[in-house]
């Protein structure tokens, strides 16, 4: 018998971390498929719709968020 990952280890399944915009601090209440995900220096960062729109050219130019 096989079990799903996280099952059968005696612990509770991992709770998903709430998304927080790395630029303005907006918290997502649920799944946000329209948010932007960026990996900078090996760290995954999320940006809300408003911050993504305001910095679209910088994102497309592949500038790190420190340059926005």
VOGU-3710 file (C-alpha; in Angstrom, 3 decimals, decimal comma):
1> xxxxxxxxxx> 0,000/0,000/0,000  1,301/3,426/-0,884  0,498/6,653/0,878  0,584/10,229/-0,233  3,595/12,273/0,776  3,087/13,602/4,276  0,708/10,745/5,206  1,623/8,114/7,751  4,407/10,071/9,431  2,335/10,831/12,522
11> xxxxxxxxxx> 2,467/14,579/11,943  -0,096/16,897/10,486  0,129/17,860/6,823  2,107/20,985/6,116  -0,001/24,128/6,222  0,418/26,355/3,165  2,172/29,625/3,919  0,057/32,711/3,212  1,394/34,799/0,357  2,755/38,210/1,314
21> xxxxxxxxxx> 3,812/40,777/-1,276  7,571/41,316/-0,955  7,180/44,968/-1,994  4,136/46,381/-0,158  3,303/43,672/2,393  -0,230/42,926/1,124  -1,399/39,532/2,424  -3,292/37,121/0,178  -6,296/35,467/1,784  -6,394/32,551/-0,655
31> xxxxxxxxxx> -4,818/31,327/-3,868  -3,745/34,233/-6,065  -3,048/32,965/-9,586  -2,483/36,529/-10,831  0,358/37,350/-8,435  3,911/37,380/-9,808  6,526/34,961/-8,489  10,199/35,880/-8,777  13,269/33,900/-7,727  16,061/36,264/-6,722
41> xxxxxxxxxx> 19,340/34,919/-5,325  17,651/31,560/-4,752  14,773/33,067/-2,729  11,192/32,897/-4,013  9,349/36,233/-3,691  5,743/37,063/-4,541  4,366/40,399/-5,739  0,713/41,472/-5,708  -1,190/42,619/-8,796  -0,679/46,325/-8,066
51> xxxxxxxxxx> 3,085/46,077/-7,512  3,472/43,834/-10,555  1,612/46,327/-12,770  3,570/49,323/-11,432  6,897/47,607/-12,131  6,074/45,634/-15,270  8,950/47,039/-17,354  11,497/46,283/-14,630  10,131/42,742/-14,296  10,293/42,178/-18,053
61> xxxxxxxx> 13,853/43,552/-18,050  14,687/40,942/-15,411  15,872/43,508/-12,886  15,969/42,371/-9,280  13,287/44,000/-7,144  15,980/45,987/-5,313  16,308/48,110/-8,517  12,604/48,927/-8,749
//
